[in-house]
Amino acid sequence: MSTASARMPTLYIPHGAGPCFFMNWDPPTAWERTAAYLRGIPASLPAPPTAIVLVSAHWLAARPALTTSAQPGLLFDYYGFPPHTYELRYPAPGAPALAERAADLLAGAGFAPQRDARRGFDHGVFVPLKVAFPDAGVPVLQLSLLESLDAADHLRLGRALEPLRDEGVLIIGSGMSYHNMRGYGDPRSLPASEAFDRWLVETVSRPEVERNARLADWAQASAPAGRLAHPARAEEHLLPLHVAAGAAGASPGRRDFSDRVMEVAISAFRFG
């Protein structure tokens, strides 16, 4: 078990568009700054992580689900990209023992976790981790979101996992702080994305109780342009932030990275 001084932060990261970090774009610098941010994550940590728990926007289940394979494969759950992007590899080991530990924590918080020995890592997992941890040496456990898309429940989900931070486990929420598919590439989307981004920056910097209350209520009038950034029933790219915030406990939050990509503002956040 790690010492208290090596307690891991929690992160909410942008995983980009499909396999974007492994493609040529016009302009070629479109995802360059995001990739640089991801590459810098290991050096920003207090110690090398013993394992990673990653909550991806691309797995929803009725009950929290955990990968239990010792060597998960990959799910190429993106469409219409160049052939070479379907040949990417990320042979990180799974974390079956950590899955059991996480399942116990979730059960103790009133959830009924389920185990999935067949599911591989989707692109919300392997694409950003291939950039951030390219040697694929850190065991990875993927955790699903909840089909309910209930914001408060995702905060509770994260809070249940907070003890893992003291065991050297890095908890990552992988999504996009803006994810209105009709808005990408449209300059008219920029003001709305920036307004919501400012609200997120202000929100994560608040003390835990106020921060979580605002996040639980994000879809209401308190979050300007929230539903422009994340249309109704499409907020799965935001909710990994709630898991990261829940797992943060009282740890302070801040924006860790920001950029303008495809005519919208995107950000990453760190707690602790």
HUCORDA-V431868 format. One record per residue. RES is the residue in one small letter. PHI is phi in radians with two decimals (NA if undefined). PSI is psi in whole degrees, 0 to 359 (NA if undefined). D_LAST is the distance of its C-alpha to the last C-alpha in whole Angstrom. Layout:
RES,PHI,PSI,D_LAST / RES,PHI,PSI,D_LAST
This chain:
m,NA,141,18 / s,-1.26,157,16 / t,-1.34,164,15 / a,-1.06,328,12 / s,-1.18,341,11 / a,-1.78,21,11 / r,-1.01,133,9 / m,-1.38,146,7 / p,-1.30,177,5 / t,-2.05,150,7 / l,-2.26,148,9 / y,-2.14,116,12 / i,-2.06,152,15 / p,-1.45,127,18 / h,-1.67,4,21 / g,1.40,195,24 / a,-1.91,108,27 / g,0.96,225,29 / p,-1.61,43,29 / c,-1.01,330,28 / f,-1.35,355,27 / f,-2.14,32,30 / m,-2.39,166,33 / n,-1.64,130,35 / w,-2.10,163,34 / d,-2.14,107,36 / p,-1.32,158,35 / p,-1.14,343,33 / t,-1.60,7,30 / a,-0.89,313,29 / w,-1.93,15,26 / e,-1.12,315,26 / r,-1.22,323,23 / t,-1.12,318,21 / a,-1.09,319,22 / a,-1.11,321,21 / y,-1.06,312,17 / l,-1.07,318,17 / r,-1.09,333,19 / g,-1.46,354,16 / i,-1.05,310,14 / p,-0.97,319,15 / a,-1.21,341,15 / s,-1.50,353,11 / l,-1.53,154,10 / p,-1.23,340,10 / a,-2.87,161,13 / p,-1.08,135,16 / p,-1.21,145,15 / t,-1.30,333,17 / a,-2.91,168,17 / i,-2.17,130,16 / v,-1.81,119,16 / l,-2.13,127,17 / v,-1.80,114,18 / s,-1.78,146,20 / a,-1.11,346,22 / h,-1.78,18,25 / w,-2.42,114,26 / l,-2.08,140,27 / a,-2.52,157,28 / a,-1.10,324,30 / r,-2.18,155,28 / p,-1.00,127,24 / a,-2.00,147,26 / l,-2.25,137,25 / t,-1.33,136,26 / t,-2.13,2,28 / s,-1.17,144,30 / a,-1.30,339,30 / q,-2.57,78,30 / p,-1.12,146,29 / g,-1.45,196,31 / l,-2.08,144,30 / l,-1.84,114,31 / f,-1.53,74,32 / d,-1.62,46,32 / y,-2.35,160,33 / y,-2.36,142,36 / g,1.41,18,38 / f,-1.72,166,36 / p,-1.01,149,38 / p,-0.93,323,40 / h,-1.13,338,37 / t,-1.31,351,34 / y,-1.70,7,36 / e,-1.98,6,36 / l,-1.08,150,32 / r,-2.25,144,31 / y,-2.58,86,28 / p,-1.48,42,29 / a,-1.13,141,26 / p,-1.22,153,26 / g,-1.35,186,25 / a,-2.46,69,24 / p,-1.02,319,26 / a,-1.18,320,25 / l,-1.14,326,22 / a,-1.04,319,23 / e,-1.18,319,25 / r,-1.08,314,22 / a,-1.14,320,20 / a,-1.06,320,24 / d,-1.10,317,24 / l,-1.12,317,21 / l,-1.15,319,22 / a,-1.09,321,25 / g,-1.13,338,24 / a,-1.65,7,22 / g,1.69,4,26 / f,-1.52,165,25 / a,-2.10,79,28 / p,-1.16,151,27 / q,-2.13,153,29 / r,-1.92,141,29 / d,-2.26,106,30 / a,-1.52,355,32 / r,-1.86,334,33 / r,-1.21,139,31 / g,-1.68,179,29 / f,-1.35,128,26 / d,-1.44,178,27 / h,-1.24,343,26 / g,-1.21,346,23 / v,-1.74,298,22 / f,-1.31,333,24 / v,-1.18,305,24 / p,-1.19,326,21 / l,-1.24,330,20 / k,-1.13,332,24 / v,-1.43,313,22 / a,-1.33,320,19 / f,-2.25,70,20 / p,-1.14,339,24 / d,-1.37,353,25 / a,0.96,34,24 / g,-1.64,349,24 / v,-1.63,126,21 / p,-1.02,142,22 / v,-2.19,132,21 / l,-2.02,123,21 / q,-1.69,136,21 / l,-2.06,137,21 / s,-1.39,161,23 / l,-1.42,175,22 / l,-1.76,136,25 / e,-1.04,335,28 / s,-1.11,335,28 / l,1.01,25,25 / d,-1.32,121,24 / a,-1.12,316,21 / a,-1.11,323,21 / d,-1.15,327,21 / h,-1.28,329,19 / l,-1.13,318,16 / r,-1.12,321,18 / l,-1.02,313,18 / g,-1.14,318,14 / r,-1.04,325,14 / a,-1.09,331,17 / l,-1.61,358,15 / e,-0.92,321,12 / p,-1.00,336,13 / l,-1.11,335,14 / r,-1.09,329,10 / d,-1.47,2,12 / e,-1.95,18,15 / g,1.41,11,13 / v,-1.59,130,13 / l,-1.61,120,11 / i,-1.74,123,11 / i,-2.18,131,13 / g,-1.73,127,14 / s,-2.02,114,17 / g,-2.81,217,19 / m,-2.58,131,20 / s,-1.22,343,19 / y,-2.24,129,23 / h,-2.65,55,25 / n,-1.74,106,29 / m,-1.05,331,31 / r,-1.34,343,34 / g,-1.56,336,32 / y,-1.05,138,31 / g,1.42,359,33 / d,-1.91,114,35 / p,-0.99,337,34 / r,-1.21,346,35 / s,-1.39,342,31 / l,-1.05,312,29 / p,-1.01,317,29 / a,-1.14,317,28 / s,-1.13,322,25 / e,-1.22,322,24 / a,-1.11,315,25 / f,-1.18,322,22 / d,-1.09,318,20 / r,-1.07,320,20 / w,-1.13,319,19 / l,-1.09,316,16 / v,-1.04,314,15 / e,-1.14,319,16 / t,-1.15,311,15 / v,-1.18,340,11 / s,-1.44,352,11 / r,-1.33,161,13 / p,-1.02,157,12 / e,-0.86,309,12 / v,-1.10,313,15 / e,-1.19,319,16 / r,-1.00,310,14 / n,-1.20,326,15 / a,-1.11,319,19 / r,-1.18,318,19 / l,-1.14,322,17 / a,-1.11,333,20 / d,-1.84,19,23 / w,-1.03,328,22 / a,-1.40,353,25 / q,-1.56,189,27 / a,-1.11,343,28 / s,-1.16,339,25 / a,-1.91,102,24 / p,-1.07,133,26 / a,1.13,17,27 / g,-1.01,315,25 / r,-1.39,347,28 / l,-1.36,325,29 / a,-1.34,326,26 / h,-2.45,91,26 / p,-1.01,159,29 / a,-0.97,136,30 / r,1.16,18,30 / a,-2.29,25,28 / e,-1.54,16,25 / e,-1.11,340,23 / h,-1.46,347,22 / l,-1.62,323,19 / l,-1.08,335,19 / p,-1.02,334,16 / l,-1.11,320,14 / h,-1.11,321,15 / v,-1.13,316,14 / a,-1.10,320,11 / a,-1.20,320,10 / g,-1.10,318,12 / a,-1.23,345,10 / a,-1.25,334,7 / g,1.04,230,9 / a,-1.50,0,8 / s,-1.09,137,5 / p,-1.23,153,5 / g,-2.01,157,6 / r,-2.78,160,9 / r,-1.29,133,11 / d,-1.79,340,11 / f,-2.93,147,15 / s,-2.62,154,18 / d,-2.81,171,22 / r,-2.02,117,25 / v,-2.29,133,26 / m,0.92,40,30 / e,1.27,16,30 / v,-2.35,158,27 / a,-1.50,135,23 / i,-2.26,153,20 / s,-2.51,160,17 / a,-2.08,154,14 / f,-2.33,149,10 / r,-2.29,142,7 / f,-2.15,125,4 / g,1.57,NA,0
